[in-house]
Amino acid sequence: MWPFKQKMAIETRSSGSGYTAQIMAARESYISGASGIGELTATVQACVTLWESGLALADVSGTDMLTRACMALSARSLALRGEALFLIRETGLIPCTDWDLKTRNSKPTAYRVTVAEAGGGRSETALAAEVLHFRIGCDTATPYLGSAPLGRASLTAGMMQAIESALAEVYQTAPLGSQVVPFPEADETEKERLSRAFRGSRGRVILRESVNVSAAGGPAPQQDWQPRDLTPDLSRSMAGESLGAARDAVSMVFGVLPALANGSTTGPMVREAQRHLAQLVLQPIAMLMAEEATAKLGSDVLIDCVRPMQAFDAGGKARALSTMIQALAIAKESGIEGAALRDALTFIDWAD
């Protein structure tokens, strides 16, 4: 009956969020081509830094778990990955590097997460109520998964990466600043000696004797010793304009107005760019995070990104306060109060 009496070894397999999965993902990226290279550019990192700073400055009320460090980690993960996941524990929120989940009715019910440790990551299973899962850019097909801004604009990011790579190769291999100087017939040793004599002679008067000779069946041209520049002309390739347009598009994907990085921008334009980032980009994300935290932490959580970033509108707020006080004084003198005053405030969108 051998080997059926032998005890069978239990086969163990790695989880989908372990080391094997990371190696397979890296191998897939290597085979399919460069992916995510746009994240390494200065334009993307500048936008990510603005997200980190804006959410780290946010006022969080209703909980002590969402510290500024957690908010900054969430901002970076949301900007580059579209998702951020934290384990809820008594000691605080624990950031997770990778996870897979189980859903029911398109809502997560359980997670298997990987927590980063100094000696290697560890896996842990948790219910949905034990996890804060922030996500942006969700699709109706996968409402439980988020998508990064660059993932939604991969063509623009790919074009920017291709242009920057091409320009890097040009500056690395092209003969920038090189010149060709005609020289009469001579052996290689003489040419090498002459080329070494020119090296490092900036600012000096260099005298060399040259004669017009006849070679290869005809006389040499009279423009003897007239140099020819070998620097490539990149203006006709429109590389600079294309790179600028790609950078502006990537900035807009992150909600940062391109005028903020313009060399000729002015103070009012900078304030408008900051207002746009705070009100129409970061605050909606903060409200989504607040809803998730309220549902999981058991208390009403509010996150405000606009008030801490009010430096962009300090003068406007002062003028608005002065105008509001004058309007209330006039309304009191005119006898407008109670329901009439509330209707007037509602008409101009003033709420609690």
C-alpha positions as CSV (number, residue, x, y, z in Angstrom):
1,M,0.0,0.0,0.0
2,W,3.0,2.3,-0.1
3,P,3.0,5.3,-0.5
4,F,-0.7,5.7,0.5
5,K,0.0,5.1,4.2
6,Q,2.5,8.0,4.1
7,K,1.3,11.2,5.7
8,M,0.5,13.8,3.0
9,A,2.3,17.1,3.4
10,I,0.0,20.1,3.7
11,E,0.6,22.5,0.8
12,T,0.8,26.1,1.7
13,R,0.2,29.0,-0.7
14,S,1.0,32.6,-0.5
15,S,-1.9,35.1,-0.1
16,G,-2.7,37.5,-2.9
17,S,-1.3,40.4,-0.9
18,G,2.0,38.8,0.0
19,Y,5.5,38.9,-1.3
20,T,4.8,36.6,-4.2
21,A,2.0,38.9,-5.5
22,Q,4.4,41.9,-5.3
23,I,7.0,40.0,-7.3
24,M,4.4,39.0,-9.9
25,A,3.1,42.5,-10.2
26,A,6.7,43.8,-10.7
27,R,7.4,41.2,-13.3
28,E,4.1,42.0,-15.2
29,S,5.1,45.7,-15.2
30,Y,8.5,44.8,-16.6
31,I,7.0,42.6,-19.4
32,S,4.2,44.9,-20.4
33,G,6.3,48.1,-20.3
34,A,6.9,51.1,-18.2
35,S,3.8,51.9,-16.1
36,G,3.4,54.5,-13.4
37,I,6.5,56.4,-14.5
38,G,4.6,59.7,-14.5
39,E,4.4,59.4,-10.7
40,L,8.2,60.0,-10.6
41,T,8.0,63.4,-12.4
42,A,8.4,66.7,-10.5
43,T,5.0,67.9,-11.7
44,V,3.2,64.9,-10.1
45,Q,5.2,65.1,-6.9
46,A,4.4,68.9,-6.6
47,C,0.7,68.2,-6.9
48,V,1.0,65.3,-4.4
49,T,2.8,67.6,-2.0
50,L,-0.1,70.2,-2.2
51,W,-2.6,67.4,-1.4
52,E,-0.5,66.2,1.5
53,S,-0.1,69.7,2.9
54,G,-3.8,70.6,2.4
55,L,-5.1,67.5,4.2
56,A,-2.5,67.7,6.9
57,L,-3.6,71.2,7.7
58,A,-7.3,70.2,7.9
59,D,-9.3,70.7,11.1
60,V,-10.6,67.3,12.3
61,S,-13.3,67.2,14.9
62,G,-15.1,64.3,16.5
63,T,-12.2,61.9,16.8
64,D,-8.5,61.9,17.8
65,M,-7.5,59.0,15.6
66,L,-7.2,61.0,12.4
67,T,-3.9,62.7,13.3
68,R,-2.1,64.9,10.9
69,A,0.3,62.1,10.1
70,C,-2.6,59.9,9.1
71,M,-4.1,62.7,7.0
72,A,-0.8,63.2,5.2
73,L,-0.5,59.5,4.5
74,S,-4.1,59.3,3.3
75,A,-3.5,62.2,0.9
76,R,-0.4,60.7,-0.6
77,S,-2.0,57.3,-1.0
78,L,-5.2,58.8,-2.5
79,A,-3.2,60.9,-5.0
80,L,-0.9,58.1,-6.2
81,R,-3.2,55.0,-5.7
82,G,-6.7,56.4,-5.4
83,E,-7.2,54.5,-2.1
84,A,-6.0,54.5,1.5
85,L,-6.7,51.9,4.1
86,F,-6.1,51.9,7.8
87,L,-6.8,49.3,10.5
88,I,-8.7,50.6,13.5
89,R,-7.0,49.6,16.7
90,E,-7.0,50.9,20.3
91,T,-3.5,52.3,19.8
92,G,-4.6,54.3,16.7
93,L,-4.9,53.8,13.0
94,I,-2.4,51.4,11.3
95,P,-1.7,52.0,7.6
96,C,-1.9,49.1,5.3
97,T,0.3,48.6,2.3
98,D,-1.8,46.1,0.4
99,W,-5.2,44.4,0.8
100,D,-7.8,42.3,-0.9
101,L,-11.5,42.3,0.1
102,K,-14.8,40.5,0.0
103,T,-18.0,42.3,-0.9
104,R,-21.7,41.9,-0.7
105,N,-24.1,44.2,-2.5
106,S,-21.0,46.1,-3.8
107,K,-20.0,46.9,-0.2
108,P,-16.9,45.5,1.5
109,T,-17.6,43.0,4.3
110,A,-14.1,41.6,5.1
111,Y,-10.5,42.5,4.4
112,R,-7.2,40.6,4.3
113,V,-4.6,43.3,4.8
114,T,-0.8,43.5,4.8
115,V,0.8,45.7,7.4
116,A,4.4,47.0,6.9
117,E,6.9,46.1,9.5
118,A,10.6,46.7,9.8
119,G,11.4,43.0,9.6
120,G,8.9,42.2,6.9
121,G,5.1,42.6,6.4
122,R,2.5,40.6,8.2
123,S,-1.0,39.7,7.1
124,E,-4.2,40.1,9.1
125,T,-7.9,39.5,8.5
126,A,-10.4,42.2,9.6
127,L,-14.1,42.9,9.2
128,A,-15.2,46.0,7.3
129,A,-16.2,47.7,10.6
130,E,-12.5,47.5,11.7
131,V,-11.1,49.2,8.6
132,L,-11.2,52.8,7.4
133,H,-11.2,52.6,3.6
134,F,-10.9,55.9,1.8
135,R,-11.3,55.9,-2.0
136,I,-11.8,58.4,-4.8
137,G,-12.6,58.0,-8.5
138,C,-14.8,55.0,-8.0
139,D,-16.5,53.4,-11.0
140,T,-20.0,51.9,-11.1
141,A,-18.5,48.6,-12.1
142,T,-16.2,48.5,-9.0
143,P,-17.6,51.0,-6.5
144,Y,-15.5,49.4,-3.7
145,L,-12.2,50.3,-5.5
146,G,-10.7,53.7,-6.1
147,S,-8.6,55.0,-9.0
148,A,-5.7,57.4,-9.0
149,P,-5.9,60.6,-11.0
150,L,-3.0,59.5,-13.2
151,G,-4.8,56.2,-13.8
152,R,-7.7,58.2,-15.2
153,A,-5.4,60.2,-17.4
154,S,-2.8,57.6,-18.4
155,L,-2.4,59.0,-22.0
156,T,-1.4,62.4,-20.8
157,A,1.0,61.0,-18.1
158,G,2.5,58.6,-20.7
159,M,3.1,61.4,-23.2
160,M,4.8,63.5,-20.5
161,Q,7.0,60.6,-19.5
162,A,7.8,59.9,-23.2
163,I,8.8,63.5,-23.9
164,E,10.9,63.7,-20.7
165,S,12.6,60.4,-21.6
166,A,13.3,61.6,-25.1
167,L,14.8,64.9,-23.9
168,A,16.9,63.1,-21.3
169,E,18.3,60.9,-24.0
170,V,19.1,63.9,-26.2
171,Y,20.9,65.7,-23.4
172,Q,22.8,62.6,-22.6
173,T,23.9,61.4,-26.0
174,A,23.5,64.4,-28.4
175,P,26.7,66.4,-29.2
176,L,25.5,69.6,-27.5
177,G,27.9,72.5,-28.0
178,S,30.2,70.4,-30.3
179,Q,31.6,71.9,-33.4
180,V,33.4,70.5,-36.5
181,V,36.4,72.5,-37.7
182,P,37.8,71.8,-41.2
183,F,41.5,70.9,-41.1
184,P,44.0,70.1,-43.9
185,E,45.1,66.6,-44.5
186,A,47.0,65.2,-41.5
187,D,47.5,61.9,-39.7
188,E,45.4,60.9,-36.7
189,T,48.2,61.7,-34.2
190,E,48.4,65.3,-35.4
191,K,44.6,65.7,-35.2
192,E,44.5,64.2,-31.7
193,R,47.2,66.6,-30.6
194,L,45.4,69.6,-32.1
195,S,42.1,68.6,-30.5
196,R,43.8,68.3,-27.1
197,A,45.3,71.7,-27.6
198,F,41.9,73.3,-28.0
199,R,40.5,71.7,-24.8
200,G,40.4,74.0,-21.7
201,S,41.5,77.1,-23.7
202,R,38.5,79.3,-22.9
203,G,39.3,83.0,-23.1
204,R,42.7,82.5,-24.8
205,V,43.8,83.5,-28.3
206,I,44.4,80.3,-30.2
207,L,46.6,80.5,-33.3
208,R,46.7,77.7,-35.8
209,E,48.2,77.6,-39.3
210,S,46.0,76.4,-42.1
211,V,46.3,76.2,-45.8
212,N,43.9,75.4,-48.6
213,V,44.8,72.1,-50.2
214,S,43.4,70.0,-53.0
215,A,42.2,66.6,-52.1
216,A,39.7,64.1,-53.3
217,G,39.8,65.5,-56.8
218,G,39.0,69.1,-56.2
219,P,40.1,72.2,-54.3
220,A,39.0,72.7,-50.7
221,P,36.4,75.4,-50.1
222,Q,37.6,78.9,-49.3
223,Q,35.8,78.9,-45.9
224,D,38.8,77.2,-44.4
225,W,38.6,76.9,-40.5
226,Q,35.0,78.0,-40.4
227,P,33.3,75.8,-37.7
228,R,30.0,73.9,-38.0
229,D,27.8,73.5,-35.0
230,L,26.5,70.0,-34.3
231,T,23.9,71.0,-31.6
232,P,20.5,69.5,-32.6
233,D,17.7,72.0,-33.3
234,L,14.9,70.9,-31.0
235,S,12.6,73.9,-31.7
236,R,11.1,72.3,-34.8
237,S,10.1,69.2,-32.8
238,M,7.8,71.2,-30.6
239,A,9.1,69.2,-27.6
240,G,9.0,72.2,-25.2
241,E,5.5,73.1,-26.1
242,S,4.3,69.5,-25.9
243,L,6.0,69.0,-22.6
244,G,4.4,72.2,-21.2
245,A,0.9,71.2,-22.4
246,A,1.4,67.7,-20.8
247,R,2.5,69.2,-17.5
248,D,-0.5,71.6,-17.5
249,A,-2.9,68.7,-18.2
250,V,-1.4,66.6,-15.4
251,S,-1.7,69.5,-13.0
252,M,-5.4,69.9,-13.9
253,V,-5.9,66.2,-13.3
254,F,-4.9,66.8,-9.7
255,G,-7.0,69.9,-9.4
256,V,-4.1,72.3,-9.4
257,L,-4.5,75.2,-11.8
258,P,-1.6,75.4,-14.2
259,A,-1.2,79.1,-13.7
260,L,0.1,78.4,-10.2
261,A,3.4,77.1,-11.8
262,N,3.5,79.9,-14.4
263,G,6.6,82.1,-14.2
264,S,4.6,85.3,-14.8
265,T,1.7,84.5,-12.4
266,T,0.6,87.2,-10.0
267,G,-0.6,87.2,-6.4
268,P,-4.4,87.2,-7.2
269,M,-3.9,84.2,-9.5
270,V,-2.0,82.3,-6.8
271,R,-4.8,82.9,-4.4
272,E,-7.4,81.8,-6.9
273,A,-5.4,78.6,-7.5
274,Q,-5.2,77.9,-3.8
275,R,-9.0,78.6,-3.4
276,H,-9.8,76.2,-6.2
277,L,-7.6,73.5,-4.7
278,A,-9.1,73.9,-1.2
279,Q,-12.8,74.3,-2.1
280,L,-13.3,72.1,-5.2
281,V,-10.7,69.4,-4.8
282,L,-9.6,68.8,-1.2
283,Q,-12.8,69.6,0.6
284,P,-14.9,67.1,-1.3
285,I,-12.3,64.4,-0.6
286,A,-12.3,65.5,3.1
287,M,-16.1,65.1,3.2
288,L,-15.9,61.6,1.8
289,M,-13.3,60.7,4.4
290,A,-15.5,62.2,7.1
291,E,-18.4,60.0,6.1
292,E,-16.3,56.9,6.2
293,A,-14.9,57.9,9.6
294,T,-18.3,58.7,11.0
295,A,-19.7,55.3,9.9
296,K,-16.7,53.3,11.4
297,L,-15.7,55.3,14.5
298,G,-19.2,55.8,16.0
299,S,-19.1,59.6,16.3
300,D,-19.8,62.5,14.0
301,V,-16.5,63.4,12.3
302,L,-16.0,66.7,10.5
303,I,-13.0,67.5,8.3
304,D,-12.5,71.1,7.1
305,C,-9.8,72.0,4.7
306,V,-11.0,75.4,3.7
307,R,-10.6,77.2,7.1
308,P,-6.9,76.3,7.7
309,M,-6.1,77.4,4.1
310,Q,-7.9,80.7,4.5
311,A,-4.6,82.7,4.1
312,F,-5.4,82.9,0.4
313,D,-8.5,84.9,1.2
314,A,-7.8,86.8,4.4
315,G,-8.5,90.2,2.8
316,G,-11.7,89.0,1.1
317,K,-12.9,87.5,4.4
318,A,-12.3,90.8,6.2
319,R,-14.2,92.8,3.6
320,A,-17.0,90.2,3.6
321,L,-17.3,90.4,7.4
322,S,-17.5,94.2,7.3
323,T,-20.2,94.1,4.6
324,M,-22.2,91.5,6.6
325,I,-22.1,93.6,9.8
326,Q,-23.2,96.7,7.9
327,A,-26.0,94.7,6.2
328,L,-27.2,93.3,9.6
329,A,-27.2,96.7,11.1
330,I,-29.2,98.1,8.2
331,A,-31.6,95.2,8.5
332,K,-32.1,95.9,12.2
333,E,-32.8,99.5,11.6
334,S,-35.3,98.6,8.9
335,G,-37.1,96.2,11.1
336,I,-36.2,93.1,9.1
337,E,-35.8,90.2,11.5
338,G,-37.0,86.7,12.3
339,A,-38.3,84.7,9.3
340,A,-37.7,87.5,6.9
341,L,-34.1,87.8,7.8
342,R,-33.6,84.0,7.6
343,D,-35.2,83.9,4.2
344,A,-32.8,86.7,3.1
345,L,-29.8,84.8,4.4
346,T,-31.0,81.6,2.7
347,F,-31.4,83.5,-0.6
348,I,-27.7,84.4,-0.6
349,D,-26.7,80.9,0.4
350,W,-25.7,81.7,4.0
351,A,-26.1,78.6,6.2
352,D,-25.0,77.4,9.6
